[in-house]
Amino acid sequence: MSNELEFLSWRVASGKLSRRDFLGRAAALGVTATFANSLLSSAARAAGPVKGGSLKAGLVGGESTNSLDPALMMTQVPFAFGKCWGEMIVELSPEGKLENRIAEEIGSSDDAKVWTLKIRDGVEFHNGKTVTAEDVAATLERHSDEKSKSGALGYMKGIETIKASGKEVVLTLKEANADLPYLLSDYHLIVQPNGGKDKPDAGIGAGPYKITTNEPGVRHGGERFANYWQGDKMGHADQVEVIVINDATARTSALQGGQVNMINRVEPKIVDLIKRLPGVTIRNHAGPGHYVFIMHCNTAPFDNNDLRMALKLAIDREEMLDKILRGYGSLGNDFPINASYPLFTEIEQRKYDPDKAKFHYKKSGHDGTVLLRTSDVAFPGAVDASQLFQQSAAKAGIKIELKREPGDGYWNEVWNKQPFSASYWGGRSTQDQMYSTAYLSTADWNDTRFKRPDFDKMVLAARAELDETKRKQMYHDMAVMVRDEGGLILPMFNQFIDATGAKVAGWVDDPHQELMNGYALAKCWLEA
Amino acid sequence: MSSPIVKLVAQRLALGILLLLAVSVLIFAGTQILPGDVAQAILGQSATPESLANLREQLGLNDPAFIRYFRWLGGVVTGDLGTAMSSGQDIATSIKGRLWNTLFLAFWAAVVAVPLAIILGLIAVRYRNGWVDKLISGLALASTSFPEFFIGYVLVYFFAVKYQIFPGISTVYDGMPFGERMQAIMLPAAALTLVVLAHMMRMTRAAILNVMQSAYVETAELKGLSAFAVIRRHAFPNAIAPIINVVMLNLAYLIVGVVVVEVIFVYPGMGQYLVDHVTKRDVPVVQAVGLIFAAVYISLNIIADIAAIVANPRLRHPK
């Protein structure tokens, strides 16, 4: 790169030269526009965040039934907006490390049963009140109450007592859990004044943006909170706005027309088209989310492990990854964990094997058809994927009958009710969380009806184990068990595919969730 | 002349209210025969027999159906539509804004579509069977034949993406300046106009042509009036009843049938609101919206009837 170009890009980054002038001069120096643009964005990143402007996201996953109560957040829009106005106790960094936020320090007793959170000084709520240990304790109490409707209740149930004293919150667990800090990064656990016990949907948090607009299903907006405790790291735009755009085509055209700066859930089949648009950047990255077919291990004919194995061998994962995800994903191996988890270990990849499938199918003694229920809401392309499955299974002599269910009511009537159906999981931040949510005998969402006391014991033992090597081995054994005996057929892990428009800077890929784990609006900025 | 009109209007109004009552019974009964009840829908998977019993008691679901019906009806009459069970918000408050948005969009679409359709219809009749007539009819039929989402996406492609004249998403909000609001609704209003235009235009044309065959039109032509004068002074006033009918039908469509357009343009109106709550099985909201839609249909039909009566002396003086 010539010194002149470098100098010029610095001048743009510091606001002394307009972008258009820069591109003109770069062209005069014989540089392509693409290269000039990349030069600009790296200069902008080096120059640091730019304050000001209004950052807008057009997102799928908002409904007029949404509420500001963090306990009830379920879909993408409340999740992403929650990260704008709420502050967490701890958070996962993009590298998968724990990052202390309202908790300044977290320590545990040797047996991982008693945990102490030291609360940071000088963090302020939007109503001017300082965040205290009592607020944090009350938040945790609310989400761990048996009667709570909180989406975090599943993990929080394990807390026996919560005590606030001075600057500390002390948690005593019913059973040891080495992963507790990871559980506290759950996006429902936004710290609220008095834990939100008085008015859970008041929308008062300690995050970088103060809520100015809240129209569920339409749009949500916030303005920068002047007293945010980490103003140098987050809250660069003056305003943020989330516009609910559930229609995929409308979302793309809004980005193209410049009405929003970022969108989520770009469909794999149009990624290549969008890549060609000037100014638009596709932000795709691997995560723990996966697309699955689930069989109930306690319902005939799926209570027979040979039949389950036959179906697992009769699915052509490579073809599915190629045709449904267009390569924007990775192969699954019939257990819900991949490399985005900290303690992941490789297990031999299961392959499409019609002969072996035929063998197991014969051995199961089942003949006739197997009924698979599917719907496009199960995951994008689920109906097509089910048809591919039907064809690859037919080559192994297994007849799969497809029943296309209406999307409306699929999650109430079909998923977790019918013995064989298509579905998806967003993944969790630790293996313990994933297994506790869906594979423990007592789990509410045990959608494969995998009820094995020996497996439960392994989960509890791994939870209490602090030695990382031993723990890795334990998770490996659990994975093998789910893979070979469970009711999960997991052909592929999907990537998150977001897209940003021109001028958006500061993007960091984060494997935990879409939109930089929800922080895209809070952490990105608009180049001058 | 006034007394028979007043009587007729009063009759129609009474009939309309009776009809609305009948619809309210149907809506209420319909939601009663759905499997499960509101309490079960609220508690969902986590329902236990005790919590179900408690919630039923709390919501008054243990009373007989007719008592609950009259309680609901009483609420509706006094403007209390209850609270949405999914979000706990007051339904009347959340519907107010949505209904206003829907009416705003429908109003501007109608302001463009109705006169345009009638004028085009008149022109088509004037040059009937000539190329002007065929061009107008052809274009109008083409725009109606395309599904709404296609028209919407074509408009978005050209006006929002390619030339960036109008915004492709139409999120409007309270306190939005009028000019911006108008700009925001430009594309959905255009899409709606194209969708309803042909129906009204074709009906105008057919109704006037029908009248054109009467003896008095022939007389008018024979006494040497110009073609437009014949249409304007003799044919159009006599064709007004069927035209008003089709206009009202299309107005009703602009209010209750615009779900697809609202989704494409992300317009926060009633259709989007209804769809969200149907998927959540939020019965009180569905009931409320259903009743409002029924009221819109019934009142527009009453207006059409009354207009027809006023326009036609024969209906004013029944034998």
Boltz contact constraints between the chains, C-beta under 6 A:
constraints:
  - contact:
      token1: [A, 63]
      token2: [B, 276]
      max_distance: 6.0
  - contact:
      token1: [A, 64]
      token2: [B, 273]
      max_distance: 6.0
  - contact:
      token1: [A, 64]
      token2: [B, 276]
      max_distance: 6.0
  - contact:
      token1: [A, 65]
      token2: [B, 86]
      max_distance: 6.0
  - contact:
      token1: [A, 65]
      token2: [B, 87]
      max_distance: 6.0
  - contact:
      token1: [A, 65]
      token2: [B, 276]
      max_distance: 6.0
  - contact:
      token1: [A, 65]
      token2: [B, 280]
      max_distance: 6.0
  - contact:
      token1: [A, 67]
      token2: [B, 87]
      max_distance: 6.0
  - contact:
      token1: [A, 217]
      token2: [B, 276]
      max_distance: 6.0
  - contact:
      token1: [A, 218]
      token2: [B, 268]
      max_distance: 6.0
  - contact:
      token1: [A, 219]
      token2: [B, 171]
      max_distance: 6.0
  - contact:
      token1: [A, 243]
      token2: [B, 171]
      max_distance: 6.0
  - contact:
      token1: [A, 245]
      token2: [B, 266]
      max_distance: 6.0
  - contact:
      token1: [A, 247]
      token2: [B, 263]
      max_distance: 6.0
  - contact:
      token1: [A, 247]
      token2: [B, 264]
      max_distance: 6.0
  - contact:
      token1: [A, 250]
      token2: [B, 264]
      max_distance: 6.0
  - contact:
      token1: [A, 250]
      token2: [B, 266]
      max_distance: 6.0
  - contact:
      token1: [A, 253]
      token2: [B, 156]
      max_distance: 6.0
  - contact:
      token1: [A, 253]
      token2: [B, 160]
      max_distance: 6.0
  - contact:
      token1: [A, 253]
      token2: [B, 161]
      max_distance: 6.0
  - contact:
      token1: [A, 253]
      token2: [B, 168]
      max_distance: 6.0
  - contact:
      token1: [A, 254]
      token2: [B, 168]
      max_distance: 6.0
  - contact:
      token1: [A, 254]
      token2: [B, 169]
      max_distance: 6.0
  - contact:
      token1: [A, 256]
      token2: [B, 161]
      max_distance: 6.0
  - contact:
      token1: [A, 257]
      token2: [B, 160]
      max_distance: 6.0
  - contact:
      token1: [A, 257]
      token2: [B, 161]
      max_distance: 6.0
  - contact:
      token1: [A, 257]
      token2: [B, 164]
      max_distance: 6.0
  - contact:
      token1: [A, 257]
      token2: [B, 168]
      max_distance: 6.0
  - contact:
      token1: [A, 259]
      token2: [B, 167]
      max_distance: 6.0
  - contact:
      token1: [A, 259]
      token2: [B, 169]
      max_distance: 6.0
  - contact:
      token1: [A, 408]
      token2: [B, 279]
      max_distance: 6.0
